[in-house]
């Protein structure tokens, strides 16, 4: 008798669905991380912007105080007094 050996390939249909489902989960997780980082970056940028406004305001106050201090230390020019010339009258 002749024996015939047949190799049967078992195809798992669910395997393809599992990998697709896993890929979807990975993509969803990566998108969530990306959105979270974007939100953090935006909040940090806004915070830095507010800090810069405060720093600029403090700088303008210091400049104003410095200008006032400089102008207060400069002596004011004194007015020159006009001397009246005396006229000598000659007696004839």
C-alpha atoms as one frame of an Amber mdcrd trajectory, in Angstrom:
protein
   0.000   0.000   0.000   1.035   3.395  -0.772   0.788   5.972   1.920   0.242
   9.619   1.133   1.287  12.187   3.586  -0.443  15.502   3.383   0.710  18.564
   5.158  -2.117  20.666   6.262  -1.550  24.338   6.964  -3.719  25.550   9.761
  -4.703  29.136   9.283  -5.695  31.033  12.345  -8.152  33.668  11.228  -8.251
  35.317  14.629  -4.483  35.928  14.605  -4.785  38.669  12.000  -7.571  40.305
  13.962  -5.547  40.218  17.175  -2.558  41.951  15.605  -4.796  44.593  14.039
  -6.480  45.198  17.392  -3.056  45.448  19.075  -1.859  47.932  16.449  -4.940
  50.056  17.070  -4.219  50.075  20.805  -0.587  51.083  20.226  -1.586  53.906
  17.877  -4.211  55.101  20.355  -1.666  55.093  23.185   0.874  57.007  21.078
  -1.735  59.591  20.120  -2.710  60.003  23.776   0.935  60.555  24.715   1.350
  63.042  21.866  -1.733  65.020  22.919  -0.591  65.027  26.557   2.852  66.341
  25.591   1.256  68.983  23.396  -0.935  70.153  26.263   2.000  70.249  28.649
   4.063  72.229  26.153   1.238  74.695  25.618   0.721  75.260  29.344   4.472
  75.688  29.878   4.672  78.200  27.028   1.779  80.192  28.488   3.426  80.158
  31.910   6.715  81.410  30.461   4.846  84.127  28.584   3.251  85.358  31.808
   6.640  85.303  33.537   8.133  87.401  30.737   5.383  90.008  31.126   6.149
  90.265  34.851   9.887  90.543  34.210   9.376  93.289  31.605   7.178  95.206
  34.045   9.812  94.958  36.778  12.506  96.102  34.333  10.465  99.157  33.353
   9.950 100.023  37.042  13.692  99.726  37.738  14.480 101.887  34.689  12.033
 104.529  35.889  13.551 104.523  39.389  17.045 104.733  37.920  16.111 107.685
  35.731  14.582 109.486  38.710  17.662 108.790  40.829  20.005 110.092  38.135
  18.000 113.262  37.589  17.764 113.881  41.333  21.541 113.705  41.769  22.341
 116.168  38.996  22.576 119.665  40.491  20.325 122.234  38.944  22.132 125.037
  37.193  22.150 128.200  39.234  20.837 131.318  37.686  23.403 133.983  37.130
  22.665 137.165  38.930  22.799 140.202  36.788  24.964 142.867  38.213  23.876
 146.361  37.665  26.496 148.602  36.329  26.963 151.742  38.222  27.206 154.780
  36.140  29.755 157.236  37.234  28.467 160.726  36.849  31.028 163.320  36.181
  30.509 166.552  37.924  31.158 169.613  35.845
